Amino acid sequence: MKIELATIICSKQEIPWLDFGLESILEQTKHDINTTLYLARYTDEMFEGCGKVCDKYGINFEVRGDNYPIGYVNEAKHNGFDVNGADCVMSLQPDVVFMKKDAFDKAIDEASGYFDSKYYICVSSDNPEDVQPLGITIHTKLGWEKIGCEDINYYPQCGVEHDYNRRAYIEYGLDLRDGAKYAKYVLGLGGTPEWVYRVWSPDLVHLEKDWNQDPRLGGRTGVQYKLLDYGMHLFGDCVIHDSYVLYYVLKWGGFLGYEPWAIPFNDQDLSIKIEWKQSNNPYPQYNLPPTLRACII
């Protein structure tokens, strides 16, 4: 199988984790994997550390420094499906590790059975607390053809998952009047959406998840983790988490659960899909709030 793999480094502590994670994949797999490491935030120390990892595994190194993860994922999908003819495109978080030699290939083999029917596949641990299984996302060609790119106006990332899932919900033909199902799938209140398949791997460890951390820290990935730094807590809530609300309302006519439009901006000339050629400015005809691209470094 031909796989396009993209991983993103945003902080120096992620580099040794990624080294461990890539070793558990690239040195054990039977599959043909073209891997690219995107350096989202630049320092000399991070550049040197990432360069060593790329040299070690012979992978591509894209030094960007503009903290643009949505754009990197879109680029990986385009390169994988349109340029390199990949069977799937995989987004790997740097803190994910497989603990057995054949664990990655087993997960990929299971996932491949759903490439023709699902928009993406999540590979997660089998921990019952793993309710946001985004450590590994496998994007399918079907999802690329139906939904296309993720919307870069949600820079740096918060909100993009709700937008993608709303577009997927509509494109998959599900009933927008079914409030209970919509809340589960788009608002993220429980359950795996019908356009997604989930692989539960007992041999996957997601290092930074709360259950792997000292509980005295209040949870590394939960809502409490920034309480260690009140300034970062406020920044996270007011800028990272809440800044997408205005754009979401402009695009869909209302906030999550109260959206009256089934087409972006209620514009009949638009579609659910965002094409690659539109990815850097999906809706140029609208005067939208400026994004914070390259401002959050």
C-alpha positions as CSV (number, residue, x, y, z in Angstrom):
1,M,0.0,0.0,0.0
2,K,1.2,3.5,-0.8
3,I,0.8,6.0,2.1
4,E,1.4,9.7,2.3
5,L,2.3,10.6,5.9
6,A,2.4,14.1,7.3
7,T,3.5,15.1,10.8
8,I,3.9,18.5,12.4
9,I,6.3,19.7,15.1
10,C,5.3,22.8,17.1
11,S,7.5,22.5,20.2
12,K,10.9,21.1,21.0
13,Q,9.6,18.5,23.5
14,E,7.7,16.8,20.6
15,I,10.9,16.0,18.7
16,P,12.1,13.0,20.8
17,W,8.5,11.7,20.9
18,L,8.3,11.8,17.2
19,D,11.6,10.0,16.8
20,F,10.2,7.2,18.9
21,G,6.9,7.2,17.0
22,L,8.5,7.2,13.6
23,E,10.7,4.3,14.6
24,S,7.7,2.3,15.6
25,I,6.2,2.9,12.1
26,L,8.8,3.4,9.4
27,E,11.2,0.7,10.6
28,Q,8.5,-1.9,11.1
29,T,6.1,-1.5,8.2
30,K,5.7,-3.4,5.0
31,H,4.0,-0.5,3.3
32,D,5.5,2.2,1.0
33,I,5.3,5.4,3.1
34,N,6.3,8.9,1.8
35,T,6.8,10.9,5.0
36,T,7.0,14.7,5.4
37,L,7.8,16.5,8.7
38,Y,6.5,20.1,8.8
39,L,8.2,22.5,11.2
40,A,5.4,24.8,12.2
41,R,7.3,27.0,14.6
42,Y,11.0,27.9,14.0
43,T,13.9,28.1,16.4
44,D,17.5,27.1,15.7
45,E,17.3,24.3,18.3
46,M,14.1,22.9,16.8
47,F,15.4,23.1,13.2
48,E,18.5,21.2,14.2
49,G,16.6,18.5,16.1
50,C,14.0,18.0,13.4
51,G,16.8,17.9,10.8
52,K,18.4,15.0,12.7
53,V,15.2,13.1,12.8
54,C,14.6,13.6,9.0
55,D,18.2,12.5,8.2
56,K,17.8,9.4,10.4
57,Y,14.7,8.2,8.6
58,G,15.4,9.7,5.2
59,I,12.1,11.7,5.2
60,N,11.1,15.1,3.7
61,F,11.6,18.2,5.8
62,E,9.5,21.3,5.2
63,V,10.6,24.3,7.3
64,R,7.7,26.7,7.4
65,G,7.6,28.6,10.7
66,D,4.1,30.0,10.1
67,N,2.2,27.7,12.5
68,Y,-0.3,26.7,9.7
69,P,-1.3,23.1,10.5
70,I,-4.5,23.2,8.5
71,G,-2.6,24.2,5.4
72,Y,0.0,21.5,5.9
73,V,-2.7,18.8,6.1
74,N,-4.4,20.2,2.9
75,E,-1.0,20.2,1.2
76,A,-0.4,16.6,2.3
77,K,-3.7,15.5,0.9
78,H,-3.1,17.2,-2.4
79,N,0.4,15.7,-2.7
80,G,-0.7,12.3,-1.7
81,F,-3.8,11.9,-3.8
82,D,-3.2,14.3,-6.8
83,V,0.6,14.1,-7.2
84,N,1.9,10.8,-5.7
85,G,-1.1,8.5,-6.3
86,A,-1.3,7.4,-2.6
87,D,-3.9,5.0,-1.4
88,C,-4.4,7.1,1.7
89,V,-3.0,10.2,3.5
90,M,-2.1,9.9,7.1
91,S,-1.8,12.7,9.7
92,L,0.3,11.6,12.7
93,Q,0.5,13.5,15.9
94,P,4.1,13.5,17.3
95,D,3.2,11.9,20.6
96,V,1.8,8.6,19.2
97,V,3.8,5.4,19.5
98,F,3.1,1.8,18.6
99,M,4.4,-0.7,21.1
100,K,4.6,-3.8,19.0
101,K,6.3,-4.4,15.7
102,D,3.3,-5.4,13.7
103,A,0.8,-3.0,15.4
104,F,0.9,-0.3,12.8
105,D,0.4,-2.6,9.8
106,K,-2.4,-4.4,11.6
107,A,-4.1,-1.0,12.1
108,I,-3.6,0.0,8.5
109,D,-4.8,-3.3,7.1
110,E,-8.0,-3.0,9.2
111,A,-8.5,0.6,8.1
112,S,-8.1,-0.2,4.4
113,G,-11.3,-2.1,4.4
114,Y,-13.1,1.2,4.8
115,F,-11.3,3.4,2.2
116,D,-14.2,3.1,-0.2
117,S,-17.0,3.9,2.2
118,K,-15.6,6.4,4.8
119,Y,-14.2,9.9,4.6
120,Y,-11.5,9.2,7.2
121,I,-10.4,6.7,9.7
122,C,-9.2,7.3,13.2
123,V,-6.6,5.1,14.8
124,S,-6.6,5.3,18.6
125,S,-5.7,3.4,21.7
126,D,-8.3,1.1,23.3
127,N,-8.5,3.2,26.4
128,P,-12.2,3.9,27.3
129,E,-11.2,7.5,28.1
130,D,-9.9,8.1,24.5
131,V,-13.0,10.0,23.4
132,Q,-11.1,12.3,21.0
133,P,-9.2,9.8,18.8
134,L,-7.2,12.2,16.7
135,G,-3.7,10.8,17.3
136,I,-3.8,9.3,13.8
137,T,-6.2,10.3,11.1
138,I,-6.2,8.4,7.8
139,H,-7.8,10.5,5.1
140,T,-9.4,8.5,2.2
141,K,-9.6,9.3,-1.4
142,L,-13.4,9.3,-1.1
143,G,-13.2,12.1,1.6
144,W,-10.9,14.0,-0.7
145,E,-13.3,13.7,-3.6
146,K,-16.4,14.6,-1.6
147,I,-15.2,17.1,1.0
148,G,-11.8,18.3,-0.3
149,C,-9.7,20.6,1.8
150,E,-10.2,21.8,5.3
151,D,-11.2,25.5,5.7
152,I,-8.1,27.6,6.4
153,N,-10.2,30.4,7.8
154,Y,-10.3,28.5,11.1
155,Y,-6.6,29.3,11.7
156,P,-4.8,28.0,13.6
157,Q,-7.1,25.0,13.9
158,C,-10.0,25.3,16.4
159,G,-13.4,25.1,14.8
160,V,-12.1,23.4,11.7
161,E,-13.3,19.9,12.9
162,H,-16.8,21.2,13.4
163,D,-16.9,22.7,10.0
164,Y,-15.5,19.6,8.3
165,N,-17.9,17.3,10.2
166,R,-20.9,19.6,9.3
167,R,-19.9,19.4,5.6
168,A,-19.4,15.6,5.9
169,Y,-22.8,15.2,7.6
170,I,-24.5,17.0,4.8
171,E,-22.6,15.3,2.0
172,Y,-23.1,11.9,3.5
173,G,-26.9,12.5,3.2
174,L,-27.8,12.5,6.9
175,D,-30.9,14.3,8.1
176,L,-30.2,17.8,9.4
177,R,-33.5,17.6,11.3
178,D,-32.3,14.8,13.4
179,G,-31.0,16.9,16.3
180,A,-29.8,14.0,18.4
181,K,-27.7,12.5,15.7
182,Y,-26.4,16.0,14.6
183,A,-25.4,16.8,18.2
184,K,-23.5,13.5,18.5
185,Y,-21.6,13.7,15.3
186,V,-21.0,17.4,14.6
187,L,-21.0,18.9,18.1
188,G,-18.9,15.9,19.3
189,L,-21.2,14.8,22.0
190,G,-20.5,11.1,21.5
191,G,-20.2,8.3,19.1
192,T,-18.3,7.7,15.9
193,P,-19.9,9.5,12.9
194,E,-21.2,7.3,10.1
195,W,-18.6,8.7,7.6
196,V,-15.8,7.7,10.0
197,Y,-14.3,4.3,11.0
198,R,-12.3,3.9,14.2
199,V,-9.6,1.4,14.7
200,W,-9.0,0.6,18.4
201,S,-5.4,-0.5,18.8
202,P,-4.4,-2.1,22.2
203,D,-0.8,-1.5,21.2
204,L,-1.0,2.3,20.6
205,V,0.0,4.8,23.2
206,H,-0.9,8.5,23.0
207,L,1.7,9.9,25.3
208,E,0.2,13.3,26.2
209,K,-3.3,12.2,26.9
210,D,-4.6,12.9,30.4
211,W,-4.6,9.3,31.6
212,N,-0.8,9.1,30.9
213,Q,-0.1,12.2,33.0
214,D,0.3,13.1,36.7
215,P,-3.2,14.0,37.8
216,R,-1.8,16.8,40.0
217,L,-1.1,18.7,36.8
218,G,-4.9,18.9,36.2
219,G,-4.7,17.1,32.9
220,R,-2.3,17.8,30.1
221,T,-4.8,17.8,27.2
222,G,-8.0,18.5,29.0
223,V,-9.6,21.9,29.7
224,Q,-7.6,22.4,32.9
225,Y,-4.1,22.0,31.7
226,K,-3.5,25.7,31.0
227,L,-4.3,26.6,34.6
228,L,-0.6,26.2,35.3
229,D,-0.1,29.4,33.3
230,Y,-3.1,31.8,33.6
231,G,-1.9,33.9,30.7
232,M,-1.9,31.0,28.4
233,H,-5.3,29.9,29.8
234,L,-6.8,33.3,28.8
235,F,-5.1,33.3,25.5
236,G,-6.3,29.8,24.8
237,D,-9.9,30.6,25.7
238,C,-10.2,34.0,24.1
239,V,-8.0,33.6,21.0
240,I,-7.4,30.0,20.1
241,H,-10.8,28.6,21.1
242,D,-13.3,31.4,20.7
243,S,-12.0,33.3,17.7
244,Y,-13.5,30.9,15.2
245,V,-17.1,31.5,16.4
246,L,-17.6,34.7,14.4
247,Y,-16.5,33.1,11.2
248,Y,-18.5,29.9,11.8
249,V,-21.7,32.0,12.3
250,L,-21.0,34.0,9.1
251,K,-20.5,30.8,7.1
252,W,-23.4,28.8,8.4
253,G,-25.9,31.5,9.6
254,G,-25.7,30.4,13.2
255,F,-23.5,28.7,15.8
256,L,-23.2,25.0,16.5
257,G,-26.6,23.3,16.6
258,Y,-28.4,26.4,15.3
259,E,-27.2,26.6,11.7
260,P,-30.0,27.4,9.3
261,W,-28.0,27.0,6.1
262,A,-27.0,23.7,4.4
263,I,-24.7,25.5,1.9
264,P,-21.9,27.9,3.0
265,F,-23.1,31.5,3.2
266,N,-26.4,30.2,1.8
267,D,-24.9,30.8,-1.6
268,Q,-26.3,28.4,-4.2
269,D,-23.2,28.9,-6.3
270,L,-21.0,27.3,-3.6
271,S,-20.7,23.7,-2.8
272,I,-19.8,21.6,0.3
273,K,-16.4,20.7,-1.2
274,I,-13.3,23.0,-1.0
275,E,-11.1,22.4,-4.0
276,W,-7.3,22.4,-3.7
277,K,-7.0,25.4,-6.0
278,Q,-9.3,27.3,-3.6
279,S,-7.6,26.1,-0.4
280,N,-5.7,29.3,0.4
281,N,-8.8,31.5,-0.1
282,P,-11.9,29.3,-0.2
283,Y,-14.5,32.1,-0.4
284,P,-12.8,35.2,-2.1
285,Q,-16.2,36.7,-3.0
286,Y,-16.9,37.4,0.7
287,N,-15.4,40.1,2.9
288,L,-14.4,38.0,5.8
289,P,-12.6,38.8,9.1
290,P,-8.8,38.4,8.6
291,T,-7.2,35.2,9.9
292,L,-4.4,35.2,12.4
293,R,-2.1,33.2,10.1
294,A,1.6,33.6,11.0
295,C,0.5,35.8,14.0
296,I,0.4,33.0,16.6
297,I,4.0,31.6,16.7
